[in-house]
Amino acid sequence: MDQILEPTSLLCFSAKWHGEPEMFYHRSQKQSGPAFDKMVRAAYKLISTADAVCHFNGNSFDLPRLNTEFIRLGLTPPPPHHSIDLKVVAAKKFGFVSNRLAFLGPALGLGAKVRHEGWDLWKDCMNGVPEAWAIMEKYNKQDVILLEKLYNKLQPWIDQHPNRNMYTDRPVCPNCGANALQSRGVYKTTTQEYTRYHCTGCGKWSRARKATRTERPVTIR
């Protein structure tokens, strides 16, 4: 269901399906021409087959940048999908001194980004230096691996996460999909009461779809 996507300034991009080992990687030495268009179409195809796309700062940067290339190629908008920006989640839910992926990975014990020399790496890639491209590929793929780990860590904190019960015939945790729900108390609105559940897998709280108790209307005569 979830597509983990990490473009790198559109020189290349890596992506994977959540929980699957296969990694997708596409690159283009120039940011124009047939190879670049082929890479853009590959990104479009992946996004078009995802129910949810997970990224880091993608709402502000990567997705608008990709949309620009999509419309340039005459492509229509990809099918509707959920967009999960982990930078937004981190900034909203926590008080880390930095919300950069390079900080969050080590701070949460998930791993680190691949180190490189900075902008010179991008310039060397655009100049076709093989050693630079080897580092860039490693860097890009490691970002996807780190992003997936961060997604798994932050799942119970994500508001409006796609409900995984929509993709299975048995009741599961709406966030992580684990069959590990425990009934713990009730959740009350102003007029209804629902059974409350806690996932022992990811820790997310949820509630039953149907109310166990509904306030009776008051008739005034």
KEKE-3310 file (N, C-alpha, C; in steps of 0.2 Angstrom, whole numbers, plus 5000, padded with zeros to 4 digits):
npx = (5004:5009:5020:5037:5046:5060:5066:5081:5084:5080:5090:5091:5081:5075:5065:5053:5042:5032:5039:5043:5058:5063:5071:5068:5077:5081:5090:5097:5109:5108:5096:5086:5080:5079:5082:5080:5066:5062:5065:5056:5044:5044:5044:5031:5023:5025:5020:5007:5002:5001:4993:4996:5009:5024:5036:5049:5048:5042:5029:5032:5043:5048:5036:5029:5039:5040:5027:5028:5036:5028:5017:5023:5027:5015:5007:4993:4986:4992:4983:4971:4979:4985:4996:5010:5020:5034:5042:5033:5025:5035:5038:5026:5022:5032:5047:5060:5077:5080:5072:5077:5081:5093:5096:5086:5086:5099:5095:5084:5089:5089:5098:5110:5112:5121:5137:5144:5153:5145:5139:5148:5147:5135:5138:5149:5142:5133:5143:5146:5154:5160:5163:5157:5143:5141:5142:5131:5120:5121:5119:5106:5098:5100:5094:5080:5079:5082:5071:5060:5062:5060:5047:5040:5043:5036:5023:5012:5010:5005:4993:4977:4980:4980:4967:4970:4961:4954:4959:4959:4951:4949:4948:4960:4974:4972:4982:4995:4992:4993:4987:4984:4975:4969:4956:4952:4944:4933:4928:4922:4911:4902:4889:4889:4896:4910:4919:4935:4952:4968:4984:4995:5006:5011:5007:4996:4981:4964:4946:4931:4920:4906:4895:4893:4884:4872:4866:4850:4837:4831:4814:4804:4790)
npy = (4994:5007:5018:5022:5035:5045:5057:5065:5080:5078:5073:5060:5046:5036:5022:5012:4999:4998:4988:4978:4970:4975:4988:5002:5012:5026:5037:5052:5060:5073:5086:5087:5081:5064:5054:5060:5062:5049:5045:5053:5049:5036:5039:5044:5033:5025:5032:5033:5020:5019:5019:5027:5039:5040:5052:5064:5080:5081:5087:5101:5102:5091:5084:5095:5099:5087:5087:5098:5093:5083:5089:5096:5086:5083:5075:5070:5073:5062:5047:5050:5050:5046:5057:5057:5066:5065:5074:5085:5078:5076:5089:5094:5085:5083:5090:5091:5097:5098:5096:5089:5075:5070:5072:5067:5053:5047:5052:5045:5032:5025:5025:5032:5045:5044:5050:5063:5074:5086:5099:5097:5084:5083:5091:5084:5072:5077:5080:5068:5059:5043:5038:5047:5045:5032:5035:5044:5035:5026:5035:5040:5028:5024:5034:5031:5019:5023:5032:5023:5017:5027:5030:5018:5020:5032:5029:5027:5040:5047:5057:5056:5044:5033:5021:5005:4995:4996:4988:4975:4959:4957:4963:4975:4984:5001:5009:5002:4990:4978:4963:4965:4970:4976:4977:4992:5000:5014:5026:5042:5053:5068:5063:5049:5033:5023:5007:5006:5004:4997:4996:4983:4982:4993:5003:5012:5021:5017:5016:5007:5005:5006:5013:5008:5014:5026:5042:5045:5055:5070:5074:5088:5093)
npz = (5000:5005:4997:4998:4995:4989:4981:4974:4971:4958:4951:4953:4959:4972:4978:4987:4990:5005:5017:5008:5000:4988:4979:4970:4958:4949:4937:4930:4921:4916:4918:4909:4893:4884:4894:4906:4905:4905:4917:4925:4921:4926:4940:4940:4937:4948:4958:4954:4956:4970:4986:4996:4998:5005:5012:5014:5019:5007:5003:5003:4994:4985:4979:4973:4964:4956:4951:4942:4932:4928:4922:4912:4904:4899:4906:4916:4932:4945:4951:4965:4981:4997:5006:5015:5025:5033:5039:5042:5052:5062:5065:5070:5081:5090:5099:5094:5093:5080:5064:5054:5043:5044:5057:5065:5062:5068:5081:5085:5085:5073:5062:5051:5038:5022:5022:5012:5001:4999:4989:4979:4975:4968:4957:4952:4948:4938:4929:4925:4933:4937:4950:4958:4955:4960:4974:4975:4972:4983:4993:4990:4991:5004:5011:5008:5015:5028:5029:5029:5041:5049:5047:5051:5065:5068:5065:5075:5079:5068:5062:5054:5046:5033:5033:5037:5038:5027:5018:5020:5026:5039:5056:5060:5066:5063:5059:5058:5053:5060:5068:5082:5092:5107:5118:5127:5138:5135:5122:5121:5114:5112:5111:5109:5112:5111:5109:5114:5107:5108:5100:5102:5094:5086:5095:5093:5097:5094:5089:5089:5075:5076:5087:5104:5113:5112:5114:5120:5112:5119:5123:5123:5130)
capx = (5000:5013:5026:5042:5049:5065:5069:5087:5085:5078:5096:5089:5076:5074:5058:5051:5035:5033:5039:5046:5065:5065:5072:5068:5082:5082:5094:5098:5114:5105:5089:5082:5081:5075:5084:5077:5059:5060:5065:5050:5038:5045:5041:5024:5020:5025:5015:5000:5000:5001:4987:4999:5016:5028:5042:5052:5048:5039:5024:5034:5048:5048:5030:5028:5044:5038:5021:5030:5039:5023:5013:5028:5026:5008:5003:4987:4988:4992:4977:4972:4983:4987:5003:5013:5026:5036:5045:5027:5024:5040:5037:5019:5021:5038:5051:5067:5081:5081:5068:5080:5081:5100:5096:5081:5089:5103:5092:5080:5093:5087:5104:5112:5112:5127:5140:5147:5156:5141:5137:5153:5145:5130:5142:5152:5137:5131:5148:5147:5160:5157:5163:5151:5137:5141:5141:5125:5116:5121:5116:5099:5095:5100:5088:5074:5079:5081:5064:5055:5062:5057:5039:5038:5043:5031:5016:5006:5009:5003:4986:4974:4984:4976:4965:4972:4956:4951:4963:4959:4944:4949:4950:4967:4976:4971:4989:5001:4989:4994:4982:4986:4971:4967:4950:4954:4940:4928:4930:4916:4910:4896:4882:4890:4901:4913:4924:4942:4957:4975:4988:5001:5011:5014:5005:4991:4974:4958:4940:4926:4916:4899:4894:4890:4879:4870:4862:4843:4835:4826:4808:4802:4783)
capy = (5000:5013:5019:5026:5039:5050:5060:5069:5085:5076:5069:5053:5045:5029:5021:5005:4997:4997:4981:4974:4972:4977:4995:5005:5017:5029:5042:5055:5065:5079:5087:5087:5076:5058:5050:5063:5061:5042:5045:5057:5044:5030:5041:5045:5027:5022:5036:5032:5014:5019:5021:5032:5040:5043:5056:5069:5087:5081:5092:5108:5102:5085:5083:5101:5098:5082:5089:5102:5089:5079:5093:5098:5080:5082:5070:5072:5072:5055:5046:5052:5046:5049:5060:5056:5069:5064:5081:5088:5074:5077:5096:5094:5081:5083:5096:5090:5103:5099:5091:5086:5068:5068:5073:5062:5046:5045:5054:5039:5026:5022:5025:5039:5046:5043:5056:5065:5081:5091:5101:5095:5078:5085:5094:5078:5068:5081:5079:5061:5055:5037:5037:5051:5042:5027:5038:5046:5030:5024:5040:5040:5022:5024:5039:5027:5014:5027:5035:5018:5015:5033:5029:5013:5023:5037:5027:5028:5047:5050:5059:5055:5039:5029:5016:4998:4990:4996:4984:4968:4957:4955:4969:4976:4991:5005:5012:4998:4983:4972:4959:4965:4975:4975:4982:4995:5006:5017:5032:5045:5059:5071:5059:5042:5029:5017:5003:5009:4998:4999:4991:4981:4982:5000:5008:5017:5020:5018:5015:5003:5009:5006:5015:5004:5017:5032:5046:5046:5061:5072:5077:5093:5095)
capz = (5000:5005:4993:5001:4989:4990:4975:4976:4967:4952:4947:4953:4964:4975:4981:4988:4994:5012:5020:5003:4999:4981:4979:4963:4957:4942:4937:4924:4922:4914:4920:4903:4888:4885:4900:4911:4904:4906:4925:4927:4920:4931:4946:4939:4937:4955:4962:4952:4959:4977:4990:5000:4997:5011:5010:5019:5016:5000:5002:5001:4989:4980:4975:4968:4959:4952:4947:4937:4927:4925:4918:4906:4899:4897:4910:4920:4939:4947:4954:4972:4985:5003:5006:5022:5025:5040:5042:5045:5058:5067:5068:5073:5086:5094:5100:5093:5091:5073:5061:5048:5043:5046:5064:5067:5061:5074:5088:5087:5085:5067:5058:5048:5031:5020:5021:5006:5001:4998:4982:4974:4973:4963:4951:4949:4945:4932:4924:4923:4936:4939:4957:4961:4954:4965:4981:4975:4972:4989:4997:4989:4993:5011:5013:5008:5020:5034:5029:5030:5048:5053:5046:5056:5072:5069:5063:5080:5080:5062:5062:5047:5042:5029:5037:5034:5038:5020:5013:5023:5028:5046:5059:5061:5068:5057:5056:5056:5050:5064:5071:5089:5095:5113:5120:5133:5139:5130:5119:5122:5110:5116:5110:5108:5116:5107:5112:5113:5106:5109:5096:5105:5089:5086:5101:5091:5099:5089:5092:5085:5070:5078:5094:5109:5116:5109:5118:5118:5111:5124:5120:5128:5129)
cpx = (5004:5019:5031:5046:5054:5068:5076:5088:5084:5085:5094:5084:5076:5067:5057:5044:5037:5034:5042:5054:5067:5066:5072:5073:5082:5086:5095:5103:5112:5098:5085:5084:5078:5076:5080:5069:5057:5060:5059:5044:5038:5042:5034:5020:5020:5020:5008:4998:5000:4995:4990:5007:5019:5034:5044:5052:5045:5034:5026:5039:5047:5042:5028:5033:5043:5032:5023:5033:5033:5019:5017:5027:5019:5004:4998:4989:4987:4985:4977:4975:4984:4995:5005:5019:5029:5040:5039:5025:5028:5039:5031:5019:5027:5042:5058:5070:5081:5076:5070:5081:5088:5101:5092:5083:5093:5099:5087:5083:5091:5093:5105:5112:5120:5131:5143:5150:5152:5139:5141:5150:5140:5133:5145:5148:5134:5137:5150:5152:5157:5157:5158:5145:5136:5139:5133:5119:5115:5118:5108:5095:5095:5095:5082:5074:5078:5074:5059:5056:5059:5049:5037:5038:5038:5024:5011:5005:5006:4995:4983:4977:4979:4974:4966:4967:4952:4954:4963:4952:4944:4951:4957:4968:4975:4977:4994:4998:4990:4988:4983:4982:4969:4961:4952:4950:4936:4931:4923:4916:4904:4890:4883:4896:4904:4918:4931:4947:4964:4979:4994:5007:5015:5012:4999:4985:4969:4952:4936:4922:4909:4899:4891:4884:4878:4865:4855:4841:4830:4820:4805:4794:4780)
cpy = (5006:5013:5024:5029:5044:5052:5064:5074:5083:5074:5062:5052:5037:5028:5014:5004:4996:4990:4976:4976:4975:4985:4997:5011:5019:5035:5046:5061:5072:5080:5090:5082:5069:5054:5053:5062:5054:5042:5048:5052:5038:5033:5042:5038:5024:5026:5034:5025:5013:5022:5027:5033:5043:5046:5060:5076:5087:5086:5099:5108:5097:5085:5089:5101:5093:5084:5094:5099:5085:5083:5095:5092:5079:5077:5073:5071:5065:5054:5048:5047:5050:5051:5060:5060:5069:5070:5085:5085:5076:5084:5097:5091:5081:5090:5095:5096:5104:5094:5088:5079:5066:5069:5067:5055:5044:5047:5048:5032:5022:5021:5032:5039:5045:5049:5057:5072:5087:5093:5099:5088:5078:5087:5088:5073:5071:5081:5072:5057:5049:5036:5041:5048:5036:5029:5040:5041:5027:5028:5040:5034:5022:5029:5035:5022:5018:5030:5030:5017:5021:5032:5024:5016:5028:5035:5029:5036:5051:5051:5058:5050:5035:5023:5009:4993:4990:4991:4976:4966:4956:4962:4969:4983:4996:5008:5007:4991:4977:4969:4959:4970:4972:4980:4985:5001:5008:5024:5036:5052:5062:5067:5052:5039:5023:5013:5006:5003:5001:4994:4989:4981:4988:5005:5013:5016:5021:5016:5011:5008:5011:5008:5009:5007:5024:5036:5047:5053:5063:5076:5082:5094:5101)
cpz = (5000:5001:4997:4996:4992:4984:4978:4970:4960:4948:4947:4958:4966:4978:4982:4991:5001:5014:5014:5002:4993:4982:4971:4963:4950:4943:4931:4925:4921:4916:4914:4898:4889:4891:4906:4911:4906:4914:4928:4927:4924:4938:4946:4940:4944:4959:4960:4954:4966:4980:4994:4998:5003:5009:5016:5016:5009:4998:5000:4995:4984:4976:4971:4962:4954:4948:4941:4931:4924:4920:4911:4901:4897:4901:4915:4927:4941:4951:4962:4976:4992:5003:5013:5022:5032:5043:5045:5052:5063:5070:5072:5080:5092:5095:5099:5091:5084:5070:5055:5048:5045:5054:5067:5067:5067:5081:5090:5086:5078:5062:5055:5041:5029:5019:5014:5006:5000:4991:4977:4971:4968:4957:4948:4945:4938:4927:4923:4927:4939:4947:4961:4961:4959:4972:4981:4975:4979:4994:4996:4992:5001:5014:5013:5014:5027:5035:5031:5038:5052:5052:5051:5063:5073:5068:5069:5081:5074:5062:5054:5043:5039:5033:5034:5034:5031:5015:5016:5025:5035:5050:5061:5064:5062:5054:5054:5052:5054:5067:5078:5093:5102:5115:5127:5134:5134:5128:5119:5118:5114:5116:5110:5112:5112:5111:5109:5112:5106:5105:5100:5101:5089:5091:5099:5095:5094:5093:5087:5080:5072:5085:5098:5113:5113:5113:5116:5117:5116:5121:5125:5126:5133)
residu = (MET:ASP:GLN:ILE:LEU:GLU:PRO:THR:SER:LEU:LEU:CYS:PHE:SER:ALA:LYS:TRP:HIS:GLY:GLU:PRO:GLU:MET:PHE:TYR:HIS:ARG:SER:GLN:LYS:GLN:SER:GLY:PRO:ALA:PHE:ASP:LYS:MET:VAL:ARG:ALA:ALA:TYR:LYS:LEU:ILE:SER:THR:ALA:ASP:ALA:VAL:CYS:HIS:PHE:ASN:GLY:ASN:SER:PHE:ASP:LEU:PRO:ARG:LEU:ASN:THR:GLU:PHE:ILE:ARG:LEU:GLY:LEU:THR:PRO:PRO:PRO:PRO:HIS:HIS:SER:ILE:ASP:LEU:LYS:VAL:VAL:ALA:ALA:LYS:LYS:PHE:GLY:PHE:VAL:SER:ASN:ARG:LEU:ALA:PHE:LEU:GLY:PRO:ALA:LEU:GLY:LEU:GLY:ALA:LYS:VAL:ARG:HIS:GLU:GLY:TRP:ASP:LEU:TRP:LYS:ASP:CYS:MET:ASN:GLY:VAL:PRO:GLU:ALA:TRP:ALA:ILE:MET:GLU:LYS:TYR:ASN:LYS:GLN:ASP:VAL:ILE:LEU:LEU:GLU:LYS:LEU:TYR:ASN:LYS:LEU:GLN:PRO:TRP:ILE:ASP:GLN:HIS:PRO:ASN:ARG:ASN:MET:TYR:THR:ASP:ARG:PRO:VAL:CYS:PRO:ASN:CYS:GLY:ALA:ASN:ALA:LEU:GLN:SER:ARG:GLY:VAL:TYR:LYS:THR:THR:THR:GLN:GLU:TYR:THR:ARG:TYR:HIS:CYS:THR:GLY:CYS:GLY:LYS:TRP:SER:ARG:ALA:ARG:LYS:ALA:THR:ARG:THR:GLU:ARG:PRO:VAL:THR:ILE:ARG)
# end
